[in-house]
Amino acid sequence: MVEEGTPLGSTPRRRGSRGKGGKARSNPGPTDHSQAEAALNDASSRERSKDPNDSLANDTLLEKHSVKKDGGVGGSPGKNVGKSDTVDTNDQPPARNKKWRKKTKKNRPAGDQSESGEPSTSAKEANGAAEVIHTADVKDKGVVSDKPTTNDKSAGGNKGSFNGKANAKAIGSDKPSDNPKKKPKKKNAKEKKGDKEAAVEMNDKFKQKPHKPAMQEPFGGVIRNRQRHWGLDSALPMEITQYASPNRNRSKYSDNWRQAAPAPPAPEPVDRPLTFVTNEGKVDHIHFVNAYEHNADGGKGDKVLAEFELCQPKTAKKKKREDKPVPNKKQPPRQDESYVHPDDQVVLRRPVFAPFLSPRDIEAGLKDGSLQRGHLRINKRNRSEAYVTADGLDRDIFIFGQRDRNRALNGDVVAVRLVDVEKIWAMKKEKMRLRAEAKKDEHDESESQDGLDEEIEKNKPKYCGEVVGIIDRQWNQTFAGILYVDRPQSNQNQKENGGRASRLVWFKPTDKRTPLIAIPLHLAPPDILTNAESYETHILTACILRWPIDLNHPFGQIVQFLGPIGSLPAEASAILTDNSINDNQFPKEAIQNLPKTPWKIPAAEYTKRRDLRETRIFTIDPSTAKDLDDAVHVIKQDDGTFEVGVHIADVSYFVRNHGALDKEARERGTSTYLVDRVIPMLPSLLCEELCSLNPGVERLAFSVIWKMDSEGNVLDTWFGKTIIRSCAKLAYDDAQSVIDGKGLPKTQVIMYQRRSSIEEDIMTLFKLSQHMRKRRFDNGALTVGSIRLSFQLGADGEPNDVWVYELKEANRLIEEFMLCANISVAQKISSTYPDEALLRRHEQPNERKLDEFVKLADKLGFHLDGSSAGSLQESLHAIEDKDALAVLILLAIKPMQRAKYFCTGSMDISKYRHYALNVPLYTHFTSPIRRYADVIVHRMLEAAIQGKDSCGYSLEDVKGITDDCNRNSDNARNAQDQSIDLYLARYLYHLEMAQGPIVRSAIVVGVVADAFDIMVPEYGIEKRIHTDALPLQSFKFDAASFALDVYWKKGVPVISFMNGEEEDIRSADNMDDEDGVRQANIPVATASEVQSLPNETIEASSGLQRFEVFTKFDVIVQTNMHRTPPVVNVYPINPFAPWP
């Protein structure tokens, strides 16, 4: 094994060492191609299944792909080739005398690189209409050493003529051509000089000293199929074989093409280079052999030492594409017919996926509306289902199956073509029907199917689609998981694989939405085969290199070794890996231009900015905060109005547009707040010193100052750059103490101002915020209370205690003014730059899910109005039973969408609205230290107040920025939630070890046909319990009352029956706490809040227990630390079995 944190790359190999089949091995990192010929021969000698799901066939083809030499594992990213570049492994010419000659063929994309990573020699030299296919040094016993070359299809191709330098025009000849219609041109002295230079360059290419070549008879005439022509020069021995156009595919060769007749005597040398003519393009494939040893006896032919081929492009066939009939409307015509995506280049069998469209076709489709653009979300519970949120549609696009997802990964920005909903939904229903029948047969249960068809039909989508291109993907994306020698979930016969030594190992990501990744052995740890069991208990990281069009699994390589499963550092690192969180040090180029500390504001800034150093400004933040990016002040005016200011750290002053630090900040996108630490978006020098609004120091700020009346109504607004000096750093608890009438703590440090004045300012701001909050909810805003877990960590980093973090009135005080600042800035930049402004919107809830929630609440006796955010808030607020309200709020979150950044010019103005806040325009301005979107908004606001015609960004620029910000924001939120889950699992594990089994009360929050959802209020754990995982005699679903009747097997404890595969049912599509709508990712209620809920209904005689919404029952909570990530299992207690 290797040490933790050790980066793993390709296994070092000695350059030039020989592998099986005679091919040389190089050390090109992730694109090594060792054992290529052996793999191809091995694959071609075995009869394979045509079933795309056959594992043995897939493994063979995966290995065959993994050793392809065209760009390594997956080919050369970013290079496009046409169909003519496809390699057919059956096209190898027969080698009747392998002792003397052996040759393999190679087809490399245009402009490709050699295996060493540098452009090949032929690619550098070739500038004509020739395609250099392969160069090989052949030595004794047919050993081949690769010297890869590249093809070059220049526009100068003329009649298929070739010379040693692959010029566009054929080198002339002094003798008449075999073509009587074409007279040879006489050459002047300049042309003859060019011919000599061409010959010299050819000699150099083959590492031969330049000679004056002997006179050579010209080649040409009507060349017949497979007719061979010889030319020999005593100084530069060369065999040239020409093939006519009908044999371009080279699927068959003459049986004796490897046998060479004795070389003819060399003619007298003359001062002319070797030349040949190809008869107006009729010859398109020429085989060159040079540097061979002449066999004097003539019986076995000549021993070849070096050879290569030239292939003329199929220029004639390209014209036929123009005459193709126009495709039907369902398949828009492709404008770029020559485009082939790198993953679509090599096809070894029938493709599994559809080829990607070219970027030009995608752009055209997005403009004319035939394609839709959006982020892909893969269902955690069912990987075969995915959704794309498209700006141009009112509902999500449903993507069914891996084939229609077309190799896209979760979080990718994809281009989608809409397809027939009825056809897709029929396939979906058939799959669910077969699955239900399989479950019934497997468990031999008389389960009821009542309501199953109804449940399927009510989930029918409005749009279905297929992915036709991946527009954007997370840069440098890696995955955490486990490495296996045998393919996971394969049967024993497939694992044995017929005794064949596998050249692949398998990486299984912990995120079930990511497919298995095939790892070639040379890209895996060197001891994987000898230490396989140890690797199955450790966490590694891997990346995807390529996903071929004809394989179900992508290729990848191992990147890093994290540590053993269950280790807190390893699990924490895995969370960062899975969410693409950059935890590396900031590069030197990003921080080298930052000013040194102690730093003083330049004198020029005092003349440009409004001086607020004497104004009573202070900050209110969490007690542990180090990056203070917002401050407030309030001054009562003589006319009874109030001047209220929000001052935000001027980060854009230090983070210059398009600089190295700006690029780094965009890649990170946001700060990530974990249980044990914060991973910042900007260097600590900026976050904690230069930009942080620390008390007693002068700082640059961007301020929004309002004139308000006594009820917080905005009368006037001022935006501008300022210089401030905070007088106090207050915590929320300090401000809350003032609100509660206790005043500021005596230990609180106050600078330059009186303590009583700050206390008075806090109360003034609190009263104004109350008016503003009430008015906001009266106007239709929505909030669903969010409660997060907080942990107390010991010296060893392990959690010692957990409690609920409660929001106080001081939190809401700051929240109201931050919301007001964001709304004011959104109005300013959108009115100034209506097509380029970066705003934030919150879509309306999923209509189907919201209707289901309202109907469910109505059946439970609670009438809710979901017609608007305000009406829903009013309905929830009217419920007096706090116990039921806690469950209903949890259910209300499920239909909600996450708020997203967007560019104003990318959609209709009717879609700008923020649903939860119930405001037409909203953005993020108040946290530039931890959010990159705020930095962009600062720059736009500065351009707006300066009266500039442009904000500095185009519409496409802003769209790209919003894509990055949305992805990074989601990743940071997911990492934060997973960090809480990890520490909660550690806490419960230690609690169980110390106190024994953990028995807690749970509440049913949802019921479906064959499962029920529960929540453990004390810890905020949500799980879905499937009936097939319980020791039941049978079960019955009552669709009318949303109840599930289960009949237990008496005497069988659940804990000994379940396999720990419960599903986490927390929804990722809920509202954002950064918009003032607190997100209940970890909804928590105290035990006392649920004591009035009804207990379960139990019938002892039949073993019946009924589960319906609001039912309270006992469960056992256990933690499985042997899985990654650790799993908190919740087991319903069988009331008819021994108590645990």
C-alpha positions, -999 to +999 in steps of 0.1 A: +000+000+000+010+037-002+008+064+024-022+086+029-025+116+007+000+101-018-008+111-054-009+082-077-001+084-114+009+060-141+034+033-133+068+044-144+081+025-174+115+026-191+113+043-224+118+020-253+113-013-234+096-039-254+062-054-247+044-083-261+039-081-298+070-060-303+056-026-295+077-002-276+065+012-243+069+048-235+060+068-204+034+094-214+015+095-181-022+089-185-019+081-222+005+051-220-003+024-246+016-006-234+006-041-244-015-028-273-009-055-298-013-082-272-047-068-262-059-066-298-047-101-307-063-114-275-096-097-282-097-107-318-090-144-310-120-146-286-156-148-297-175-121-279-211-115-272-230-088-290-250-080-259-239-045-247-246-056-211-225-087-213-197-081-187-171-103-203-176-087-237-175-053-221-143-061-202-126-073-234-137-042-253-127-019-224-092-034-224-092-030-262-100+007-258-076+012-229-046+002-250-056+020-282-027+042-293-048+071-307-044+095-278-041+068-251-070+060-229-097+077-247-077+093-274-065+128-277-090+152-261-099+182-281-089+168-315-116+161-341-114+135-368-138+122-393-151+088-399-122+080-422-100+080-391-118+050-376-095+021-369-106-014-379-087-040-360-095-066-386-077-047-413-042-059-404-024-071-435-013-108-433+023-113-423+031-146-440+067-145-430+068-129-395+105-136-392+113-111-418+085-085-418+058-075-394+037-043-395+008-028-376-013+001-388-020+033-370-044+061-376-039+092-356-060+124-356-048+155-374-024+176-354-021+149-327+008+145-304+032+117-301+033+094-271+059+115-254+034+144-254+052+164-281+040+169-317+053+141-339+080+147-364+058+139-393+031+162-380+056+190-379+069+183-414+038+173-433+020+203-449+003+188-479-027+167-487-012+136-472-021+116-441+009+100-424-004+068-409+024+049-392+062+047-389+079+017-374+114+004-369+114-034-375+142-054-362+150-091-357+121-114-350+096-088-361+100-065-331+083-032-337+093+001-321+066+028-325+075+061-340+040+076-341+032+102-367+002+123-374-019+131-403-022+165-418-050+173-441-041+207-456-062+225-480-034+223-506-041+187-516-038+184-554-047+152-573-034+129-546+003+136-554+029+128-528+066+133-522+089+127-492+078+159-476+041+154-484+039+185-506+007+196-521+021+192-557+038+162-570+075+165-577+081+166-614+099+140-636+121+144-666+105+114-682+071+114-698+042+103-677+022+071-685-007+094-689-007+105-726-030+134-719-007+150-694+026+164-705+054+168-679+064+203-670+100+214-673+115+227-641+135+258-638+166+260-616+146+272-586+122+242-587+151+218-591+167+234-560+134+228-541+134+192-552+169+187-537+159+203-504+129+180-503+151+150-507+174+162-480+145+166-456+133+131-464+167+117-457+169+136-424+135+123-414+149+087-417+181+097-399+202+092-431+229+114-444+219+133-475+230+118-507+226+125-543+199+099-552+204+076-582+182+081-612+148+066-605+122+055-630+090+075-623+060+057-609+025+063-623+003+051-650-030+033-645-023+015-612-043-017-608-058-030-576-030-043-553-004-039-580+031-034-565+058-011-579+093-011-568+119+016-568+154+013-554+180+039-549+215+027-539+219+057-516+184+057-501+169+021-505+131+023-506+102+001-515+070+019-526+037+000-528+007+018-543-029+008-539-057+021-561-087+040-549-111+010-548-090-006-521-089+025-499-104+006-469-074-018-471-096-046-457-077-071-479-042-072-492-025-095-517-012-126-500+023-120-512+026-083-503+051-091-476+074-111-500+100-090-518+117-100-550+154-095-551+163-059-556+172-049-591+206-034-597+209+002-589+211+026-619+238+051-624+235+079-599+223+113-613+218+147-597+180+142-593+159+133-563+136+103-560+103+113-576+070+097-585+036+107-599+003+094-588-018+097-620-042+125-610-052+112-577-061+076-587-036+063-562-045+072-526-025+048-505+013+044-507+034+022-486+070+032-482+098+009-470+133+022-465+164+011-446+161-026-453+187-053-456+189-069-490+187-107-489+212-120-514+197-155-517+164-140-529+144-168-513+130-150-482+128-115-493+144-085-477+144-077-440+126-044-434+141-019-410+117+010-414+085+017-432+055+041-433+024+048-453+009+079-469-028+081-474-046+107-495-078+122-480-111+112-495-118+145-510-142+131-536-165+115-510-169+147-490-188+162-518-214+135-516-225+148-482-239+179-497-263+158-517-277+140-487-315+144-482-324+169-455-332+150-422-367+152-407-376+178-382-371+155-353-334+153-361-322+188-371-295+188-398-259+189-387-241+219-400-207+205-392-207+170-408-169+166-404-170+170-366-164+140-345-161+143-307-129+128-293-149+102-274-167+092-306-136+086-327-129+049-323-158+025-326-151-012-320-187-023-322-222-010-323-223+023-303-241+024-270-247+061-271-255+087-298-226+108-311-223+143-297-232+172-319-206+198-328-204+230-308-215+249-339-246+227-342-254+231-305-251+268-307-274+269-337-299+246-320-300+268-289-306+299-310-334+284-330-350+266-300-346+231-313-322+224-283-325+234-246-296+242-223-295+234-186-279+217-156-282+179-153-294+165-120-293+127-115-317+111-091-298+098-060-325+071-055-326+060-091-296+066-113-315+059-145-336+090-140-323+125-144-337+160-149-325+192-167-337+226-156-339+247-188-343+284-187-366+284-217-392+259-203-416+261-175-409+225-163-379+203-159-369+179-187-370+143-178-341+122-190-348+085-188-320+059-189-283+060-193-284+060-231-305+092-233-282+108-206-254+101-231-224+100-208-232+133-190-224+134-153-243+151-125-239+188-125-229+190-162-243+218-184-258+199-213-277+205-245-309+186-247-332+177-276-369+172-267-384+138-275-418+122-275-431+121-239-456+093-245-429+070-259-405+076-230-432+073-204-443+040-218-408+027-214-407+040-178-439+023-169-429-010-184-396-009-164-415-001-131-440-029-138-412-054-144-395-043-112-426-046-092-432-082-105-396-091-098-400-079-062-431-098-058-416-130-071-384-125-051-401-120-018-431-143-025-454-117-009-490-111-016-484-074-017-511-051-031-505-032-062-534-008-055-523+027-062-491+017-079-503+026-114-518+058-101-485+068-084-466+062-117-491+082-138-491+112-114-453+116-118-456+119-156-434+147-168-443+175-192-411+173-212-387+144-220-354+147-237-320+133-247-286+148-242-269+156-275-238+175-261-220+184-229-215+222-229-196+226-197-182+203-170-166+208-136-129+214-143-105+188-129-133+167-115-124+138-093-144+112-073-138+093-041-144+056-039-131+021-036-108+002-060-116-034-068-097-059-089-129-077-099-158-058-113-183-051-085-217-069-087-204-093-114-210-130-110-183-155-102-180-167-138-173-132-150-148-126-122-129-157-131-130-144-167-120-177-181-086-176-164-076-146-185-054-120-168-073-088-167-057-055-177-084-035-160-094-028-124-126-012-113-132+020-093-166+023-076-174+059-066-192+065-033-216+087-051-241+063-066-249+088-094-214+083-108-208+051-129-182+025-124-148+036-138-125+012-157-089+017-147-061+003-168-035-014-147-007+010-157-029+039-143-036+021-110-014+016-079+014-008-088+005-033-060-032-035-067-031-071-078-010-084-049-028-062-023-064-062-035-081-069-002-063-040+015-074-016-012-111-026-007-109-011+028-094+022+018-106+053+001-090+066-031-098+092-056-100+088-094-108+110-124-124+102-158-102+104-188-126+093-215-160+077-221-160+059-255-192+059-275-194+021-276-189+013-239-211+015-209-183+026-186-157+054-188-120+050-185-101+067-157-070+068-136-063+067-099-053+101-086-047+099-048-048+076-017-069+092+011-069+066+039-089+038+056-127+037+055-141+053+087-111+075+093-123+111+100-096+128+079-101+104+050-139+107+051-136+145+053-112+146+023-136+124+004-164+149+009-143+176-006-133+154-035-169+144-043-180+180-043-150+194-062-140+217-033-105+231-038-086+228-005-052+235-019-030+265-011-035+295-032-009+297-060+019+322-058+008+341-089-026+347-073-013+363-041+020+378-053+004+411-062-015+416-029-001+444-007+021+436+022+009+442+058+007+465+076-012+482+047-025+517+046-051+531+022-034+551-006-039+588-004-056+590-037-085+570-024-094+596+002-102+620-026-123+595-046-144+581-017-169+594+008-153+596+042-173+579+069-145+573+094-163+594+121-196+577+116-207+552+143-204+520+123-202+485+138-204+448+128-227+421+140-216+385+131-213+350+147-189+350+176-164+328+157-164+349+125-130+362+112-141+375+078-162+405+087-176+417+053-206+438+064-213+466+088-242+489+096-250+524+110-281+544+117-284+582+123-317+599+133-322+630+112-338+663+124-369+657+103-376+624+120-363+602+092-333+579+095-301+575+076-294+538+075-262+524+059-250+490+049-213+489+043-197+460+025-160+452+022-146+465-011-131+432-023-131+443-060-105+469-052-080+441-044-093+414-068-087+429-102-107+417-132-091+390-152-061+387-128-047+355-114-065+360-081-098+367-100-094+335-119-087+315-087-117+331-070-140+322-099-128+286-099-136+283-062-168+303-064-176+304-027-163+297+007-172+263+021-183+261+057-176+227+073-181+216+109-145+218+117-132+246+095-138+270+066-123+266+032-121+302+020-127+316-015-100+342-011-066+341+007-067+347+045-046+379+039-077+394+022-104+377+042-091+383+077-070+414+072-071+437+041-108+434+035-122+424+069-140+453+086-121+449+118-126+475+145-102+504+149-087+502+114-096+521+083-111+500+055-123+504+020-161+498+016-189+498-010-219+513+007-257+515+003-272+544+023-310+549+025-332+576+038-360+558+056-391+568+075-399+555+110-415+524+095-385+514+074-399+526+041-371+536+017-374+573+006-340+577-011-310+556-019-273+564-024-246+540-037-209+547-035-174+539-025-165+548+011-138+547+037-150+535+071-136+527+106-157+502+126-160+510+164-170+475+176-171+439+167-204+425+181-217+390+181-253+381+176-255+372+213-243+407+222-269+424+200-296+400+214-286+410+249-294+446+240-327+436+224-336+417+256-330+448+276-298+436+293-274+459+274-240+451+260-218+428+280-192+446+301-165+426+284-174+440+250-147+464+236-160+497+222-137+521+204-141+558+198-178+558+207-200+556+238-215+523+248-249+537+253-249+552+218-243+518+202-270+502+224-294+529+212-285+523+175-291+486+179-326+492+193-334+517+165-323+492+138-343+464+155-375+485+155-370+494+118-363+458+109-395+446+126-415+470+104-397+459+073-401+422+082-438+425+088-444+444+056-424+418+037-446+390+049-477+410+045-467+414+008-465+377+003-430+365+014-425+329+026-402+315+052-399+280+065-379+278+097-345+262+094-327+247+123-291+235+120-270+213+142-240+227+159-212+206+173-187+209+201-154+193+191-127+179+214-090+184+212-088+153+189-114+168+165-141+143+174-176+156+183-183+156+220-218+173+219-245+183+195-272+209+198-297+229+177-285+263+165-313+287+171-319+319+151-325+350+173-340+384+167-305+398+162-300+375+133-332+387+117-322+423+123-291+420+101-310+398+077-336+425+068-310+451+060-289+428+039-320+418+019-329+454+014-293+462+001-295+432-023-328+443-036-317+479-041-285+469-059-305+445-082-328+474-092-298+496-100-277+472-121-307+457-140-320+491-150-286+502-162-276+470-179-308+452-188-291+425-208-260+418-188-269+422-151-262+392-128-293+386-107-307+357-086-341+342-090-362+316-072-385+296-093-420+286-082-423+252-065-428+221-085-464+223-093-472+186-091-454+181-058-470+212-043-505+200-053-497+166-037-486+183-005-518+205-004-540+175-010-522+155+016-525+183+042-562+185+033-567+148+040-550+152+073-573+180+083-553+211+074-564+234+047-535+251+029-536+276+001-506+270-022-516+295-049-487+319-039-458+321-015-478+346+007-509+325+008-489+294+017-471+313+045-504+326+058-519+291+058-490+276+077-489+305+102-526+298+110-519+263+122-519+263+160-507+228+166-470+232+166-463+195+165-482+191+132-468+224+119-432+210+123-441+181+100-460+202+075-431+227+072-408+197+064-432+185+038-436+220+024-399+222+016-400+192-007-416+209-037-393+240-034-366+248-059-332+261-052-325+297-060-301+303-090-280+330-104-288+341-140-281+367-166-310+391-174-305+388-211-308+351-211-345+348-203-378+367-203-383+393-176-413+374-163-390+348-150-368+371-129-390+369-098-378+355-065-407+333-053-399+330-016-390+367-011-418+377-034-398+405-051-394+411-088-356+417-087-329+403-064-292+397-064-262+391-040-241+421-030-234+417+007-208+389+009-180+394-016-154+378+007-171+345+004-191+346-029-177+353-063-211+364-076-210+393-052-176+404-066-191+406-101-221+425-088-198+450-072-180+456-105-214+461-122-226+485-096-194+505-098-198+508-136-234+518-132-227+547-107-199+559-130-223+561-159-204+536-181-222+523-212-209+488-205-206+468-173-174+451-186-191+418-193-210+405-223-241+384-221-222+352-228-196+362-202-222+366-175-239+333-185-207+315-181-201+331-147-236+322-135-231+286-145-199+284-125-214+302-095-244+279-094-223+248-096-199+259-070-227+271-047-245+237-049-212+219-043-204+240-012-239+235+002-237+197-004-203+195+012-216+215+042-246+191+046-224+160+042-199+173+068-228+176+093-239+141+084-203+128+090-199+144+124-234+133+134-225+097+125-193+100+146-212+114+175-239+087+174-212+060+171-194+072+202-227+076+220-237+040+212-203+027+223-207+045+256-244+040+264-256+010+243-284+010+217-299+043+208-338+042+209-356+073+198-390+084+186-397+088+149-425+104+129-439+092+096-437+121+072-448+103+040-463+071+027-460+055-008-471+022-022-443+001-009-424+023+015-428+051+042-406+081+050-397+088+086-379+115+105-361+112+138-368+147+153-340+147+178-312+144+152-330+156+121-325+122+104-347+114+075-349+080+059-371+060+036-380+025+048-388+000+021-412-029+029-390-054+012-363-047+037-386-056+067-395-091+080-431-089+069-458-115+060-474-090+037-484-053+034-512-033+019-513+003+008-544+024+013-542+052-013-574+069+000-559+076+035-522+075+026-517+046+050-496+015+048-507-016+067-478-040+074-481-075+089-450-084+108-434-118+111-436-125+148-404-130+167-381-117+140-361-086+150-357-060+122-321-053+131-311-088+122-331-087+089-323-053+074-292-047+053-286-010+061-297+002+027-323+028+038-324+059+016-318+094+028-349+113+017-337+149+022-345+169-009-317+189-026-343+211-043-352+235-015-348+271-007-317+290+001-309+304+035-287+330+019-318+347+005-334+351+039-353+319+035-337+294+059-333+260+044-343+230+064-316+206+052-314+193+088-350+198+101-349+193+138-376+193+164-373+186+201-388+155+216-414+176+234-427+190+201-440+156+189-455+141+221-490+150+211-488+132+178-508+099+175-490+067+183-490+037+158-520+015+154-512-021+164-533-053+162-516-081+181-536-110+167-527-105+131-494-087+136-507-056+120-491-021+124-504+009+105-481+037+093-497+070+082-485+106+083-480+119+118-477+084+133-451+083+160-433+051+168-399+039+182-368+032+162-332+021+168-305+044+155-272+028+146-241+039+127-222+017+102-186+029+102-175+002+078-189+020+048-179+052+031-194+076+039-205+063+073-242+055+073-267+062+101-292+033+099-327+037+114-345+004+122-382+003+130-388-019+160-409-050+154-435-047+181-440-085+179-403-094+184-379-093+214-370-057+225-334-049+215 
